[in-house]
Amino acid sequence: MRPGSPIDPGAVFSGEKVYIRPIGVSDTEMLLSWRNSEYVIRNFFYRKPISREEHLNWLENKVNKGLVYQFIVFRKDTDEPVGCVYFQGYDVNENSMESGLFMSPDAPRGVGLAGEAYRLMLFDFGKEVLGLSEATARILCENAASIRVHEKLGFVKKKEESLPVYPGNGSVRALLMICDLQKNNIKEA
Ligand SMILES: CC(C)(COP(=O)(O)OP(=O)(O)OC[C@H]1O[C@@H](n2cnc3c(N)ncnc32)[C@H](O)[C@@H]1OP(=O)(O)O)[C@@H](O)C(=O)NCCC(=O)NCCS
């Protein structure tokens, strides 16, 4: 499967503590309640709450066309949905996609759920299925938990820069981090 092809909606990638499966229309309310929460929004550059209509448009024009791959993360012990991981913006020159993640504000923190889910997407799907060479991520410098998750999976800091936040005229310090998926062969997170 190449970047640009839609993923099988029934695909599942399973680890020790979590499994991930592609998002669908029925995940909309749950996903937006996470994405629009203060916990998540303050860590993103785009801080305008996302409406149901905007999200459905995104599903139709990005996800269903294979331009974005987005997965819901479930705990294996309870089958409870706890977060989301995604790839977007394929760069054909670098054979690379931008990766990201956010957890539910109610998910247990610091117990490795996000790290394992991200590893499943980056390596089991991004490297093994899509054949990507590289993943990139932009992270607020103050987001220590996210930087830690990325570093543990082999991302390295490429540069630090000021990036605008929307809406408003503000900007934040951010890191561009890059993971060489072909070189790294992470089995545990
Ligand atoms: C960032 C986020 C995904 C991490 O989720 P999580 O389930 O806590 O992640 P994990 O448990 O897999 O790993 C977190 C790691 O960060 C560490 N950590 C947590 N808070 C930290 C802090 N303030 N300083 C340093 N390290 C910290 C944890 O100890 C853990 O590392 P360890 O496994 O070596 O102990 C989650 O907090 C989140 O969704 N935040 C809001 C949205 C967001 O920031 N998304 C990322 C945008 S780039």
PDBQT file of the ligand as one rigid body, heavy atoms in Angstrom, charges set to zero:
ROOT
HETATM    1  C1  LIG A 201       1.564  14.072  25.147  1.00  0.00    +0.000 C 
HETATM    2  C2  LIG A 201       0.644  12.900  25.455  1.00  0.00    +0.000 C 
HETATM    3  C3  LIG A 201       0.206  12.240  24.146  1.00  0.00    +0.000 C 
HETATM    4  C4  LIG A 201       1.380  11.873  26.343  1.00  0.00    +0.000 C 
HETATM    5  O1  LIG A 201       0.473  10.835  26.696  1.00  0.00    +0.000 OA
HETATM    6  P1  LIG A 201       0.858   9.716  27.788  1.00  0.00    +0.000 P 
HETATM    7  O2  LIG A 201      -0.152   8.611  27.679  1.00  0.00    +0.000 OA
HETATM    8  O3  LIG A 201       1.069  10.352  29.095  1.00  0.00    +0.000 OA
HETATM    9  O4  LIG A 201       2.236   9.224  27.208  1.00  0.00    +0.000 OA
HETATM   10  P2  LIG A 201       3.176   8.025  27.713  1.00  0.00    +0.000 P 
HETATM   11  O5  LIG A 201       2.682   7.510  29.032  1.00  0.00    +0.000 OA
HETATM   12  O6  LIG A 201       3.316   7.049  26.603  1.00  0.00    +0.000 OA
HETATM   13  O7  LIG A 201       4.587   8.741  27.871  1.00  0.00    +0.000 OA
HETATM   14  C5  LIG A 201       4.708   9.968  28.525  1.00  0.00    +0.000 C 
HETATM   15  C6  LIG A 201       6.172  10.129  28.910  1.00  0.00    +0.000 C 
HETATM   16  O8  LIG A 201       6.402  11.492  29.241  1.00  0.00    +0.000 OA
HETATM   17  C7  LIG A 201       6.851  11.578  30.574  1.00  0.00    +0.000 C 
HETATM   18  N1  LIG A 201       6.332  12.824  31.108  1.00  0.00    +0.000 N 
HETATM   19  C8  LIG A 201       5.071  13.139  31.425  1.00  0.00    +0.000 A 
HETATM   20  N2  LIG A 201       5.008  14.401  31.885  1.00  0.00    +0.000 NA
HETATM   21  C9  LIG A 201       6.273  14.879  31.817  1.00  0.00    +0.000 A 
HETATM   22  C10 LIG A 201       6.873  16.114  32.153  1.00  0.00    +0.000 A 
HETATM   23  N3  LIG A 201       6.134  17.141  32.609  1.00  0.00    +0.000 N 
HETATM   24  N4  LIG A 201       8.206  16.254  31.967  1.00  0.00    +0.000 NA
HETATM   25  C11 LIG A 201       8.949  15.244  31.455  1.00  0.00    +0.000 A 
HETATM   26  N5  LIG A 201       8.435  14.040  31.124  1.00  0.00    +0.000 NA
HETATM   27  C12 LIG A 201       7.123  13.873  31.307  1.00  0.00    +0.000 A 
HETATM   28  C13 LIG A 201       6.298  10.338  31.246  1.00  0.00    +0.000 C 
HETATM   29  O9  LIG A 201       7.028  10.037  32.422  1.00  0.00    +0.000 OA
HETATM   30  C14 LIG A 201       6.514   9.318  30.143  1.00  0.00    +0.000 C 
HETATM   31  O10 LIG A 201       7.867   8.972  30.013  1.00  0.00    +0.000 OA
HETATM   32  P3  LIG A 201       8.411   7.550  30.616  1.00  0.00    +0.000 P 
HETATM   33  O11 LIG A 201       7.659   6.480  29.878  1.00  0.00    +0.000 OA
HETATM   34  O12 LIG A 201       9.853   7.561  30.308  1.00  0.00    +0.000 OA
HETATM   35  O13 LIG A 201       8.096   7.554  32.068  1.00  0.00    +0.000 OA
HETATM   36  C15 LIG A 201      -0.630  13.358  26.229  1.00  0.00    +0.000 C 
HETATM   37  O14 LIG A 201      -0.203  14.014  27.399  1.00  0.00    +0.000 OA
HETATM   38  C16 LIG A 201      -1.551  14.295  25.460  1.00  0.00    +0.000 C 
HETATM   39  O15 LIG A 201      -2.399  13.838  24.698  1.00  0.00    +0.000 OA
HETATM   40  N6  LIG A 201      -1.421  15.609  25.675  1.00  0.00    +0.000 N 
HETATM   41  C17 LIG A 201      -2.311  16.615  25.058  1.00  0.00    +0.000 C 
HETATM   42  C18 LIG A 201      -2.161  16.672  23.546  1.00  0.00    +0.000 C 
HETATM   43  C19 LIG A 201      -0.721  16.749  23.114  1.00  0.00    +0.000 C 
HETATM   44  O16 LIG A 201       0.091  17.384  23.760  1.00  0.00    +0.000 OA
HETATM   45  N7  LIG A 201      -0.422  16.084  21.988  1.00  0.00    +0.000 N 
HETATM   46  C20 LIG A 201       0.905  16.144  21.404  1.00  0.00    +0.000 C 
HETATM   47  C21 LIG A 201       1.008  17.337  20.513  1.00  0.00    +0.000 C 
HETATM   48  S1  LIG A 201       2.624  17.380  19.773  1.00  0.00    +0.000 SA
ENDROOT
TORSDOF 0
